[in-house]
């Protein structure tokens, strides 16, 4: 999978599976989390452990968005991202 396809896959997962602010499916909101996708891609490219990716997602929720953490969701999404990225290799 190319880096562009990887990035698009990450953007889709962040929007549809992660979605901490609840904009899934809202017209015009599909790019809401795109600013975080490149860092997730970098983590995946360096074979970062799943918990490091989950911690990054949790930090976004708590530190940037200002919502309570949901570590189970972040861990599930990090696992999904890691597994799908590995398939594309």
C-alpha positions in Angstrom: 0.0 0.0 0.0 1.3 3.4 -0.8 1.7 6.1 1.8 -1.2 8.0 0.3 -3.5 5.0 0.6 -2.2 4.3 4.1 -3.0 7.9 5.1 -6.5 7.7 3.6 -7.1 4.5 5.4 -6.1 6.1 8.7 -8.3 9.2 8.0 -11.3 6.9 7.4 -10.7 4.9 10.6 -10.3 8.0 12.7 -13.5 9.4 11.3 -15.7 6.3 11.4 -14.2 4.2 14.3 -12.4 6.6 16.6 -14.6 9.8 16.3 -14.3 11.2 19.9 -16.5 14.2 19.2 -19.3 12.4 17.4 -19.1 13.8 13.9 -19.3 10.4 12.2 -21.4 10.7 9.0 -22.0 14.4 9.3 -21.7 16.0 5.9 -18.6 18.2 5.7 -17.0 16.7 8.8 -15.1 13.8 7.2 -11.8 15.8 7.5 -12.3 16.6 11.2 -9.4 14.3 12.4 -7.2 14.5 9.3 -4.6 16.6 11.2 -3.8 13.6 13.4 -3.6 11.0 10.6 0.0 11.9 9.5 1.4 11.3 13.0 -0.5 8.0 13.3 1.1 7.0 9.9 4.5 7.9 11.2 3.9 5.7 14.3 2.8 2.8 12.1 5.8 3.2 9.7 8.2 3.0 12.7 6.4 -0.1 14.0 5.4 1.7 17.2 3.6 -0.6 19.7 -0.1 -0.5 19.7 -0.2 1.0 23.1 1.9 3.9 21.9 -0.6 4.6 19.2 -3.4 4.3 21.7 -1.7 6.7 24.0 -1.3 9.2 21.2 -5.0 9.0 20.5 -5.8 9.4 24.2 -3.5 12.4 24.4 -5.4 14.0 21.5 -8.7 13.5 23.2 -7.6 14.8 26.6 -5.1 17.4 25.8 -6.2 18.9 22.4 -10.0 18.2 22.3 -10.5 18.5 26.1 -12.8 15.4 26.5 -12.5 12.6 29.1 -10.4 9.7 28.0 -11.8 6.5 26.6 -8.8 4.2 26.7 -10.7 1.1 25.5 -11.8 2.8 22.4 -8.4 4.2 21.7 -6.8 0.8 22.2 -9.3 -0.9 19.9 -8.8 1.7 17.2 -5.0 1.5 17.6 -5.2 -2.3 17.2 -7.4 -1.9 14.1 -5.0 0.6 12.6 -2.0 -1.6 13.3 -3.6 -4.7 11.8 -4.9 -3.0 8.7 -1.5 -1.3 8.1 0.2 -4.7 8.4 -2.1 -6.2 5.8 -1.1 -3.5 3.3 2.6 -4.2 3.7 
